[in-house]
Amino acid sequence: MASELVQIKTAQLHNHCPECYSTEGLELSFSQRFKENSFYKTLTNQITTDLYCTKCESQIFPVNWTEDIERVVDYHSKAFQPREKTFKLKPLAWIILIAIDLIILLVILIAFNVIEI
């Protein structure tokens, strides 16, 4: 099953980077997990928050966040509206479901002697 993150929102922060101490270049991004296989595709409610500095080109992990960064991330998290959870069946799944329904219907019709073999 293929799983990837779909970036929903990106915000530029003007806080000091914990790595290079630059006030420019911090980028906060929110992503949702998207899963797809042969039978269905779905957008889940799983949200991922990433902080990246474009100046020193490093990902800033939550362990290294300062209190100011945490406050700004909390603010953006409250304002963030994720996409609604979706679930869509692919044509192969529909074909299998219809085939199973037809087999069940055929068994019932044979069991009640509507159709004779």
C-alpha positions in Angstrom: 0.0 0.0 0.0 1.4 3.4 -1.0 1.3 6.0 1.6 2.5 9.6 1.2 2.1 13.0 2.9 0.1 15.7 1.1 1.2 19.2 2.1 -1.9 21.2 3.0 -0.5 24.5 4.5 2.8 26.2 4.7 3.6 29.2 6.9 6.8 31.4 7.1 7.9 32.0 10.7 10.0 34.9 11.8 11.5 33.3 14.9 15.1 32.5 15.5 16.3 29.2 14.1 17.7 27.0 16.9 20.5 25.8 14.5 21.7 28.9 12.7 19.9 31.7 14.7 18.6 33.3 11.6 15.2 35.1 11.8 14.5 34.4 8.1 13.9 31.0 6.6 11.9 29.0 9.2 9.1 27.3 7.3 6.2 25.4 9.1 4.3 22.9 7.1 1.2 20.8 7.8 0.6 17.6 5.9 -2.1 14.9 5.8 -1.5 11.2 5.2 -2.8 9.9 1.8 -3.0 6.1 1.3 -3.7 4.3 -1.9 -3.7 0.6 -3.1 -5.4 -1.4 -5.8 -8.9 -1.3 -4.1 -9.2 2.2 -2.6 -7.7 5.6 -1.9 -8.1 7.6 1.3 -7.1 10.8 2.9 -6.8 10.1 6.7 -7.0 12.4 9.7 -3.4 11.9 10.5 -1.7 15.3 10.6 2.1 15.8 10.5 3.8 19.1 11.5 7.3 19.8 10.2 9.6 22.8 10.8 12.4 23.4 8.3 15.0 26.1 8.0 15.8 27.1 4.5 18.9 29.1 5.5 20.8 26.2 7.1 18.8 23.6 5.2 18.0 21.5 8.3 14.8 20.1 9.8 14.1 21.4 13.2 12.7 18.6 15.4 10.3 19.4 18.3 13.0 18.6 20.9 14.9 21.7 19.7 11.9 24.1 19.6 12.1 27.1 21.8 9.1 28.4 23.8 8.5 31.1 21.2 8.5 28.6 18.4 6.1 26.3 20.3 3.7 29.2 20.9 3.7 30.1 17.2 3.3 26.5 16.2 0.3 26.2 18.6 -1.2 29.3 17.1 -0.9 28.0 13.5 -2.1 24.6 14.6 -5.3 26.1 16.0 -5.9 28.1 12.8 -5.1 25.1 10.6 -8.2 23.4 9.0 -7.3 19.9 7.7 -9.1 18.5 4.7 -12.0 16.2 5.4 -11.3 12.5 5.6 -12.2 10.8 2.4 -12.5 7.2 1.2 -13.1 6.2 -2.4 -13.3 2.7 -3.9 -11.5 2.1 -7.2 -13.2 0.2 -10.1 -11.5 -3.1 -9.2 -13.2 -3.0 -5.7 -16.6 -2.2 -7.3 -16.3 -5.2 -9.7 -15.4 -7.5 -6.8 -18.3 -6.3 -4.6 -20.8 -6.6 -7.5 -19.5 -10.1 -8.3 -19.9 -11.2 -4.6 -23.4 -9.7 -4.5 -24.4 -11.6 -7.7 -23.0 -14.9 -6.3 -24.9 -14.4 -3.1 -28.1 -13.6 -5.0 -27.6 -16.7 -7.2 -27.1 -19.0 -4.1 -30.3 -17.6 -2.5 -32.3 -18.1 -5.7 -31.0 -21.7 -6.0 -31.8 -22.3 -2.3 -35.4 -21.3 -2.7 -35.8 -23.2 -6.0 -36.5 -20.2 -8.1 -33.7 -21.3 -10.4 -32.9 -24.9 -11.0 -29.6 -26.2 -12.0 
